[in-house]
Amino acid sequence: MRRASILACLSAVLLATAADAAPKKAAPSPACAGRDIFTAMKKTDPEGYAKIRAAADATPNAKALLWRIEGKGQPASYLFGTIHSTDERVNKLPPAVTAAFNSSKTVALEFLEPDGGNLILALGEQIAKKGVYTEGNGLKDVLTTAEFNTLRKTLAAEGIPANQAHVFKPWFVALTLALPMCEKKRAEGGLPPMDRRIEKEATAQGKRLAGLETIAQQVDAMTAMPEDVQVKLLKATVATIALRNDALEVLHRAYLARDLATSLPFSKRIIERAGHDPASVDVFEREVSTKRNYAMRDTALPLLQEGGAFIAVGALHLLGKEGLVELFRSAGYTVTAAE
């Protein structure tokens, strides 16, 4: 498959990540309409609900989104957990978050759009290097016929020609399918997710911007997973494709309720109920979340030493014994819930 063709396919499925990188062509779609299947589990799967609840309740630092970081004589900084969504319910920032943001002189995000560049092209270049098979039958060799047919139809509806679906590696396809089409259409219509809204507002206020990672580092985190784990995740994704809207609604409700630690055990239970091994989620968490926490901490520490930083990253990076809250505490800072 020619490189130009790969990049053309990629641009159709990366709109949720790069809503600001291309001209707006359509009115925003309505918010995704999903069911709260987690609450429904109290009746439909009480054992699973109890397991999810127990795992979530045992997770440290999972009940707040905004954390105040103090110590070592510098002005206070803040750590804020975002959600990569366009939904207006989660994008209405509480007054305490707005005040912390307004008081900051530096705003740090997981990554920034390339200076003078196009995010779709930057990400597309990385995926063209690391996200496609260069020989063999690709996904046709690792999925069953039924799985591949489901995948091909789904991707075709989202802009990837059916006859090219097999060339993409499992990690990229699973990532592409993580969000439902309704969310991608909202981004295509010009509604940026929370992270990009924060970036735009920081620019409007003349704040200094910093990126904690590069696009290449984020892609490398995905490709670090063993390919057999990538395949297991993709198979589980295909098996639960009909639940994407519902899973997003569950995530929205967890975010609004400050019940963040339900996300991963919920995903594992849904995968298990679909007949797949949920252990792949643990590998994903280690490679794509936990290891990145350490790298983001190292990049953020100089900003904390200056003080006055507002650090906004995906909320799941805050949680647990190896989340950013604990990692900043281990670096000698006092970190307390502020909202």
GIFENHU-V632361 format. One record per backbone hydrogen bond with DSSP energy under -1.0 kcal/mol. CO is the residue of the C=O (numbers start at 1). NH is the residue of the N-H. E is the energy in kcal/mol with one decimal. If there is no record, write none. Layout:
{{CO,NH,E} {CO,NH,E}}
This chain:
{{2,6,-1.9} {3,7,-2.3} {4,8,-1.8} {5,9,-2.0} {6,10,-2.4} {7,11,-1.9} {10,13,-1.7} {14,18,-1.6} {18,21,-1.5} {35,37,-1.8} {36,40,-1.6} {39,42,-1.7} {40,43,-1.6} {40,44,-2.5} {41,45,-2.1} {45,49,-2.7} {46,50,-2.3} {47,51,-1.9} {48,52,-2.4} {49,53,-2.7} {50,54,-2.4} {51,55,-2.3} {52,56,-2.6} {53,57,-2.6} {54,58,-1.2} {56,59,-1.6} {60,320,-2.6} {62,260,-1.1} {65,81,-2.2} {66,338,-3.4} {66,339,-1.1} {67,79,-2.6} {68,336,-2.1} {69,77,-2.4} {70,334,-3.3} {71,74,-1.2} {77,69,-3.2} {78,311,-3.3} {79,67,-2.6} {80,313,-2.0} {82,315,-2.8} {83,85,-2.1} {85,194,-1.2} {87,91,-1.1} {91,93,-1.2} {94,98,-2.2} {95,99,-2.7} {96,100,-2.0} {97,101,-2.6} {98,102,-2.8} {99,103,-1.7} {101,104,-1.3} {105,208,-2.1} {106,310,-2.6} {107,210,-2.2} {108,312,-3.2} {109,212,-2.8} {110,213,-1.9} {114,117,-1.8} {118,122,-2.6} {119,123,-2.8} {120,124,-2.8} {121,125,-2.4} {122,126,-1.4} {123,127,-2.4} {124,128,-2.6} {125,129,-1.3} {126,130,-2.3} {127,131,-3.1} {131,169,-2.8} {137,140,-1.8} {138,141,-1.9} {139,143,-1.8} {144,148,-2.9} {145,149,-2.3} {146,150,-2.1} {147,151,-2.5} {148,152,-3.1} {149,153,-2.1} {150,154,-2.2} {151,155,-2.9} {152,156,-2.2} {153,157,-1.7} {155,160,-2.5} {156,159,-1.1} {161,164,-2.2} {164,167,-1.4} {166,139,-2.3} {167,133,-3.3} {169,173,-2.0} {170,174,-2.8} {171,175,-1.9} {172,176,-2.6} {173,177,-2.1} {175,178,-1.1} {180,184,-1.5} {181,185,-2.5} {182,186,-1.5} {183,187,-1.8} {184,188,-2.4} {185,189,-1.8} {186,191,-2.2} {187,190,-1.6} {193,197,-1.9} {194,198,-2.5} {195,199,-2.0} {196,200,-2.4} {197,201,-2.3} {198,202,-2.4} {199,203,-2.1} {200,204,-2.3} {201,205,-1.9} {202,207,-2.6} {203,206,-1.2} {208,107,-2.9} {210,109,-2.4} {214,218,-1.9} {215,219,-2.4} {216,220,-2.5} {217,221,-1.8} {218,222,-1.3} {219,223,-2.4} {220,224,-1.2} {222,225,-1.2} {226,230,-2.1} {227,231,-2.5} {228,232,-1.9} {229,233,-2.5} {230,234,-2.3} {231,235,-2.8} {232,236,-2.3} {233,237,-2.3} {234,238,-2.7} {235,239,-2.2} {236,240,-1.3} {238,241,-1.2} {240,243,-2.2} {241,244,-1.4} {243,247,-3.1} {244,248,-2.2} {245,249,-1.9} {246,250,-2.4} {247,251,-2.1} {248,252,-2.6} {249,253,-2.5} {250,254,-2.3} {251,255,-2.4} {252,256,-2.5} {253,257,-2.0} {254,259,-3.2} {255,258,-1.2} {259,262,-1.4} {260,263,-1.5} {262,266,-2.2} {263,267,-2.2} {264,268,-2.4} {265,269,-2.1} {266,270,-2.3} {267,271,-2.3} {268,272,-2.5} {269,273,-2.6} {270,274,-1.1} {271,276,-2.1} {272,275,-1.7} {278,281,-1.7} {279,283,-1.4} {280,284,-2.3} {281,285,-2.7} {282,286,-2.2} {283,287,-2.8} {284,288,-2.9} {285,289,-1.2} {285,290,-3.1} {286,291,-2.3} {289,293,-1.7} {290,294,-1.2} {291,295,-1.4} {292,296,-2.9} {293,297,-2.5} {294,298,-2.1} {295,299,-1.7} {296,300,-2.2} {297,301,-2.0} {300,304,-1.9} {301,305,-2.2} {302,306,-1.2} {303,307,-1.8} {308,105,-2.8} {308,106,-1.7} {309,78,-2.9} {310,108,-2.5} {311,80,-3.5} {313,82,-3.0} {314,317,-2.2} {315,318,-2.0} {317,324,-2.9} {320,323,-1.4} {323,327,-2.3} {324,328,-2.5} {325,329,-1.7} {326,330,-2.6} {328,333,-1.9} {329,332,-2.0} {334,70,-2.6} {336,68,-3.0}}
